[in-house]
Structure formats: structure tokens, C-alpha cells
């Protein structure tokens, strides 16, 4: 059985949350394990920032539990001991759904560490089922390798994704585009998928949509753009803009498109860092926005201004976006929302 059969749907991320989940980093799996102290401070700052708005549950390995708990005194920060390989809970955690009675369910996608890039991932693939069991949430097993960061929904039947990620042969090589689309539609219960082409240059997730575009409301999309024709992201973002301009959502609406200018091109060694303001995270009454400082101060300011205008009723809570980005992701990648439901 799937979400469509059971009449569950994936709520928009701005719907009220019961809590946010964050997985604690694992030093052995880090790209730069020598930066563990910097990264964990970044995670601690993020968890505390989210806790200003709503409860947070930190998924922690048994060997780290005592030392991680000692970092927090906030009463709405709790801990759940589950073994995991890596810390990107958006991608290996469950996708939560609600039905008309506000009963909750969760999709358990298959996880293969972004196309087999980081072994081992066996523990990460088992995290979602343990979360759903712990909270007594109905589990829907999807026959699809997919990460939560690769999809974004408006809560009214339309979903954004990229061909670069969902159709990549390192995920589901045995499935056709039509089969992949059918599985996604069935397991988050959407009517229409807007297929952008590529994600940002240098993004090792193979183009997760949560770095390039998201819904701000039904019929309204925010997209990060590049205005420098010499930058690889220029062609990428211009193409995605054209796709959105010619698309309509599941209700037949053309999109209102809001543009956010990307931060300046930034490298760590030879690695381009995937800096994105679109990797922000909705919390109850607010937005957690990664900012980058230095040469990005001007675009940081512009991004905050755009989001303040689009979301006048939400507090924009800025956080250092440089603390964990070398590991490959940012605020949205680390988090997963559990929507408020009838069980709360």
C-alpha cells in the first residue's frame, strides 16, 4: 500500500511541526574528520536555533550520547539513541505524511548514500524504520532509492525535483523515468511533478532540489539564480528559470517566481562549495537561514531581505552557513520535520 491508496499526502514544509529531527555527526564518516570540533559546534548552534521555535530530537550514536547530551540544557531538546553512519537526516530519515483526519504516516525510502558515494550506509538505511517504530507511526515502504532533499512539495499536489538526481542511474538503474515518476507520485500523493534539469555546480548529491528551488506557498516558487555568465551555475539556473516560467502546477496555476542571488563562487582547495540560501529550513513561526559572511555579506543581506518580504510573519534566524558546508550540505540537509498530527 502507498500514500495515494491510503489517502495520505506530504504536507508543505511550512505546515505546523510537532518537532524537528537532526542526526549528530559521525567523525569517522566525515570528509574532513579533522574538522569534527568545528562541525559539531555548527550542529549544536543549529539545534539550539531550531529549539527557539519548536522541539528538537537529536539522533545520536550510543558512543556519543553522553557527551552530546552535555552540550544542551534546553528542555525542548531531546535525544534518541540510534546507530547511524552519517548525519544527513533529510536524506535517510522518513518522509512524513498526513491524511484528512490528521493521522500520521511515514515513507521509508531506500537509501544508498547518494548513489554509493560513501560506504558504509547500512545503518543509515535502517534509521527511518526505527524512527517510525519508536513514535508508533504507520510505515510505508517505497520500492525506490530516494533522498528527502531531492523533492519539495507545495502540499496541494505539486512537487519539484531534478532530472539530474531522480533519473541518475546510480539510484534506480532498473527503473524508467515513467516508473520513477509513478512511485514518487504514489508515495507522496502528488498529481504533478515539475522536472527541473540540473542542480548546482559541484553538488555531490547529483542535483538535490533543496539547493536550487522551493515553494514559498502554493503557486509561488523561490529559486536561487546566478547572474555571471562565466559561472557554471548561470546556464543551470537560467534553464531552470525557463522551465518554471513555462510550467503550471497541479491546479493549473502559472508560478509566481521569486529570485534570490547566489553567494559568490567559493572553493575549499579544489572543491567548489555548494553555497545556497535555498537550503534554509521552515520552523514554526520562523526560518533558519544559512549565511556565509566574507565575500558573501552583500548577498547574505539580499537573501535575508527577500525572505523577510516573502514571509513577513516569520522571524528570520540567521546561522553560520560555513560551519558544515565543507561536509557537503547545510541547514535543510541536516533536518527533517515531523508535522503536527492528531497523535500530538
C-alpha positions as CSV (number, residue, x, y, z in Angstrom):
1,X,0.0,0.0,0.0
2,X,1.1,3.5,-0.7
3,X,0.2,7.1,0.3
4,X,-2.2,7.5,-2.6
5,X,-4.1,4.3,-1.9
6,X,-4.4,5.2,1.8
7,X,-5.1,8.9,1.1
8,X,-2.1,10.3,2.9
9,X,-0.3,13.3,1.5
10,X,3.0,15.0,2.2
11,X,2.3,18.4,3.8
12,X,4.2,21.5,2.8
13,X,7.2,22.2,5.0
14,X,5.7,25.4,6.3
15,X,2.8,23.4,7.9
16,X,3.0,23.3,11.7
17,X,5.6,20.9,13.1
18,X,5.4,18.7,16.1
19,X,9.2,18.5,16.1
20,X,12.4,18.6,14.1
21,X,14.9,15.7,13.8
22,X,18.6,16.2,13.4
23,X,21.3,13.5,13.3
24,X,24.5,14.1,15.1
25,X,27.7,13.9,13.0
26,X,29.9,10.8,13.0
27,X,33.6,11.7,12.9
28,X,34.6,8.5,11.1
29,X,32.3,9.3,8.1
30,X,33.3,12.9,7.7
31,X,35.0,14.1,4.5
32,X,37.3,16.2,6.8
33,X,37.3,14.4,10.2
34,X,39.9,16.9,11.5
35,X,37.1,19.5,11.4
36,X,34.9,17.5,13.8
37,X,35.0,20.2,16.6
38,X,34.0,22.9,14.1
39,X,31.3,20.8,12.6
40,X,29.8,19.7,15.9
41,X,29.8,23.3,17.1
42,X,27.8,24.2,14.0
43,X,25.4,21.4,14.7
44,X,25.0,22.5,18.3
45,X,24.3,26.1,17.2
46,X,21.7,24.8,14.7
47,X,19.9,22.6,17.2
48,X,19.7,25.5,19.7
49,X,18.5,27.9,17.0
50,X,15.7,25.5,16.0
51,X,14.8,25.0,19.7
52,X,14.0,28.7,19.9
53,X,10.9,27.8,17.8
54,X,10.0,24.2,18.3
55,X,11.1,20.9,19.9
56,X,14.1,19.1,18.5
57,X,15.0,15.4,18.7
58,X,18.7,14.7,18.2
59,X,19.5,11.3,16.8
60,X,22.8,10.2,18.4
61,X,25.1,7.2,18.3
62,X,25.3,5.3,21.6
63,X,29.0,6.0,21.9
64,X,28.4,9.8,21.5
65,X,25.2,10.1,23.6
66,X,26.7,11.2,27.0
67,X,29.0,13.9,25.5
68,X,26.3,15.2,23.2
69,X,23.7,15.5,25.9
70,X,26.1,17.5,28.0
71,X,26.1,20.3,25.3
72,X,22.4,21.2,25.8
73,X,20.3,22.4,28.7
74,X,17.2,23.4,26.7
75,X,14.1,21.5,27.9
76,X,12.7,21.0,24.4
77,X,15.8,19.3,23.1
78,X,15.6,15.5,23.5
79,X,17.7,12.7,22.3
80,X,17.1,9.3,20.6
81,X,19.9,6.8,20.5
82,X,20.0,5.1,17.1
83,X,23.1,3.9,15.4
84,X,23.9,5.7,12.1
85,X,26.7,6.1,9.7
86,X,26.3,9.7,8.7
87,X,24.4,12.9,9.7
88,X,22.2,14.0,6.8
89,X,18.8,13.1,8.3
90,X,16.9,14.9,5.5
91,X,18.1,12.2,3.1
92,X,17.9,9.0,5.1
93,X,15.1,9.8,7.5
94,X,11.4,9.2,6.8
95,X,9.2,11.5,4.8
96,X,6.1,12.2,7.0
97,X,2.6,12.3,5.6
98,X,-0.9,13.2,7.0
99,X,-4.4,12.2,6.0
100,X,-7.6,14.2,6.3
101,X,-8.0,13.1,9.9
102,X,-4.5,14.4,10.6
103,X,-3.3,10.9,11.2
104,X,0.4,10.5,10.5
105,X,2.4,8.0,8.4
106,X,5.9,7.9,7.2
107,X,7.6,6.8,3.9
108,X,10.6,4.6,4.3
109,X,12.7,5.2,1.2
110,X,15.7,3.0,0.2
111,X,19.0,4.8,0.9
112,X,22.3,4.1,-0.8
113,X,24.4,7.2,0.2
114,X,23.8,9.3,-2.8
115,X,24.5,6.7,-5.4
116,X,27.0,4.7,-3.4
117,X,29.4,7.6,-2.7
118,X,30.0,7.0,1.0
119,X,30.3,3.4,2.4
120,X,29.1,2.0,4.6
121,X,25.5,3.2,4.7
122,X,23.8,0.1,6.1
123,X,23.0,1.8,9.4
124,X,21.6,4.9,7.7
125,X,19.3,2.8,5.6
126,X,17.8,1.4,8.9
127,X,17.3,4.8,10.6
128,X,13.8,5.6,9.2
129,X,12.2,2.3,10.2
130,X,13.5,2.8,13.8
131,X,12.2,6.3,14.0
132,X,8.7,5.3,12.7
133,X,8.6,2.3,15.2
134,X,9.7,4.5,18.1
135,X,6.9,7.0,17.5
136,X,4.3,4.5,16.5
137,X,3.9,5.9,13.0
138,X,2.4,3.8,10.2
139,X,5.3,2.8,7.8
140,X,5.0,2.8,4.0
141,X,7.9,1.1,2.4
142,X,8.7,2.6,-1.0
143,X,10.5,0.5,-3.7
144,X,12.7,3.4,-4.6
145,X,16.1,4.8,-3.7
146,X,15.5,8.4,-2.9
147,X,16.6,11.2,-0.6
148,X,14.3,13.7,1.1
149,X,16.5,16.6,-0.2
150,X,15.6,15.7,-3.8
151,X,11.9,16.7,-3.5
152,X,9.9,19.6,-2.4
153,X,6.1,19.9,-2.3
154,X,3.5,22.7,-2.1
155,X,1.1,20.5,-0.1
156,X,-1.5,20.9,-2.8
157,X,-0.4,18.2,-5.3
158,X,2.7,19.7,-7.0
159,X,6.3,18.5,-6.4
160,X,9.6,20.0,-7.5
161,X,12.6,17.8,-8.3
162,X,15.5,17.5,-10.8
163,X,16.2,15.0,-13.5
164,X,19.9,15.0,-12.6
165,X,19.1,13.4,-9.3
166,X,16.0,11.3,-9.6
167,X,16.9,9.9,-13.0
168,X,20.5,9.3,-12.2
169,X,21.5,5.7,-12.9
170,X,23.3,5.4,-9.6
171,X,20.0,5.4,-7.7
172,X,17.4,3.2,-9.6
173,X,19.0,2.0,-12.8
174,X,16.4,-0.7,-13.3
175,X,13.5,1.8,-13.4
176,X,12.4,4.0,-16.3
177,X,11.5,7.7,-15.9
178,X,7.8,6.8,-16.0
179,X,8.2,4.2,-13.3
180,X,10.2,6.6,-11.0
181,X,7.6,9.3,-11.5
182,X,4.8,6.9,-10.7
183,X,6.5,5.7,-7.5
184,X,7.1,9.3,-6.4
185,X,3.5,10.3,-7.1
186,X,2.1,7.3,-5.3
187,X,4.3,7.6,-2.2
188,X,3.9,11.3,-1.5
189,X,0.5,11.5,-3.2
190,X,1.1,14.4,-5.7
191,X,-0.6,14.9,-9.1
192,X,2.1,16.8,-10.9
193,X,5.9,16.8,-10.9
194,X,7.9,19.8,-12.2
195,X,11.1,18.4,-13.5
196,X,14.0,20.9,-13.3
197,X,17.1,19.8,-15.2
198,X,20.2,20.2,-13.1
199,X,21.2,21.2,-9.6
200,X,24.0,23.5,-8.6
201,X,27.6,23.1,-9.9
202,X,29.7,21.0,-7.5
203,X,26.7,19.5,-5.7
204,X,27.8,15.9,-4.9
205,X,24.2,14.9,-4.2
206,X,23.7,14.9,-8.0
207,X,21.4,18.0,-8.0
208,X,19.2,18.0,-4.9
209,X,16.4,20.5,-5.4
210,X,16.7,21.8,-1.9
211,X,19.8,23.8,-3.0
212,X,18.1,25.5,-6.0
213,X,14.3,25.9,-5.6
214,X,11.5,25.6,-3.2
215,X,7.8,26.5,-2.8
216,X,7.1,29.6,-0.7
217,X,3.3,28.9,-1.0
218,X,1.1,27.2,-3.5
219,X,1.8,28.8,-6.8
220,X,4.9,30.6,-5.6
221,X,8.4,29.4,-6.1
222,X,11.7,30.8,-4.8
223,X,14.8,30.0,-6.9
224,X,18.5,30.8,-6.4
225,X,20.0,32.4,-9.5
226,X,23.4,33.2,-10.9
227,X,23.9,36.4,-12.9
228,X,27.5,35.8,-14.0
229,X,27.6,34.1,-17.5
230,X,31.2,32.9,-16.7
231,X,29.9,30.8,-13.8
232,X,28.7,27.2,-14.5
233,X,25.6,28.0,-12.4
234,X,24.5,30.7,-14.9
235,X,23.3,28.3,-17.6
236,X,21.9,25.9,-15.0
237,X,19.8,28.5,-13.2
238,X,18.7,30.2,-16.4
239,X,17.4,26.9,-17.8
240,X,15.6,26.1,-14.5
241,X,14.0,29.6,-14.6
242,X,12.7,28.9,-18.1
243,X,11.2,25.6,-17.1
244,X,9.4,27.3,-14.2
245,X,8.2,30.1,-16.3
246,X,6.6,27.8,-18.8
247,X,5.2,25.3,-16.1
248,X,1.8,25.2,-14.4
249,X,1.1,23.5,-11.1
250,X,-1.4,20.7,-10.3
251,X,-4.2,23.3,-10.0
252,X,-3.3,24.9,-13.4
253,X,-1.7,28.0,-12.0
254,X,1.3,29.7,-13.5
255,X,4.1,30.2,-11.0
256,X,5.0,33.5,-9.3
257,X,8.8,33.2,-9.3
258,X,11.0,34.9,-6.7
259,X,14.7,35.1,-7.3
260,X,17.5,35.0,-4.7
261,X,21.0,35.9,-5.9
262,X,23.6,33.1,-5.2
263,X,26.6,33.8,-3.0
264,X,29.9,34.4,-4.7
265,X,31.7,31.3,-6.0
266,X,33.7,29.8,-3.2
267,X,36.2,26.9,-3.1
268,X,37.8,24.8,-0.4
269,X,41.0,23.6,-2.0
270,X,39.8,22.4,-5.4
271,X,36.3,21.7,-4.2
272,X,33.6,24.1,-5.1
273,X,31.3,24.6,-2.1
274,X,27.6,24.4,-2.7
275,X,26.6,27.6,-1.1
276,X,22.8,28.1,-1.2
277,X,20.3,30.3,0.6
278,X,17.6,27.9,-0.6
279,X,18.9,25.4,1.9
280,X,17.0,27.3,4.6
281,X,14.6,25.5,6.9
282,X,11.0,26.4,7.9
283,X,10.3,26.2,11.6
284,X,7.2,27.2,13.5
285,X,7.0,31.0,13.2
286,X,10.4,31.3,11.6
287,X,13.1,30.4,9.0
288,X,16.6,29.2,9.8
289,X,18.7,30.8,7.1
290,X,22.4,29.9,6.4
291,X,24.6,32.9,5.7
292,X,28.2,32.8,4.7
293,X,29.9,36.1,5.5
294,X,33.1,37.4,4.0
295,X,32.7,38.0,0.3
296,X,29.0,36.9,0.6
297,X,28.0,39.7,3.0
298,X,26.1,41.6,0.3
299,X,24.2,38.5,-1.0
300,X,23.6,37.4,2.6
301,X,21.8,40.8,3.2
302,X,19.8,40.5,0.0
303,X,18.7,36.9,0.8
304,X,17.5,38.0,4.2
305,X,15.7,40.9,2.7
306,X,13.9,38.7,0.1
307,X,12.8,36.1,2.7
308,X,11.7,38.8,5.1
309,X,9.5,40.3,2.3
310,X,8.1,36.9,1.2
311,X,7.5,35.7,4.8
312,X,6.7,38.9,6.8
313,X,5.1,36.8,9.6
314,X,8.2,34.7,10.2
315,X,11.3,35.6,12.1
316,X,14.5,35.1,10.0
317,X,17.0,33.4,12.3
318,X,20.4,33.5,10.7
319,X,23.1,30.9,11.3
320,X,26.7,30.4,10.2
321,X,26.4,28.5,6.9
322,X,30.1,27.9,6.6
323,X,30.4,25.6,9.6
324,X,29.3,22.4,8.0
325,X,29.2,23.2,4.2
326,X,32.6,21.5,3.6
327,X,30.9,18.3,4.5
328,X,28.5,18.7,1.6
329,X,25.3,20.1,2.9
330,X,23.7,22.7,5.1
331,X,20.7,23.5,7.3
332,X,17.9,21.9,5.3
333,X,20.0,18.8,4.6
334,X,20.5,18.2,8.3
335,X,16.9,18.4,9.3
336,X,13.6,16.7,8.8
337,X,10.2,17.9,10.1
338,X,7.5,15.8,11.7
339,X,4.2,17.6,11.1
340,X,1.8,18.2,13.9
341,X,-0.8,15.5,13.8
342,X,-3.8,14.0,15.7
343,X,-1.4,11.9,17.8
344,X,0.3,15.0,19.3
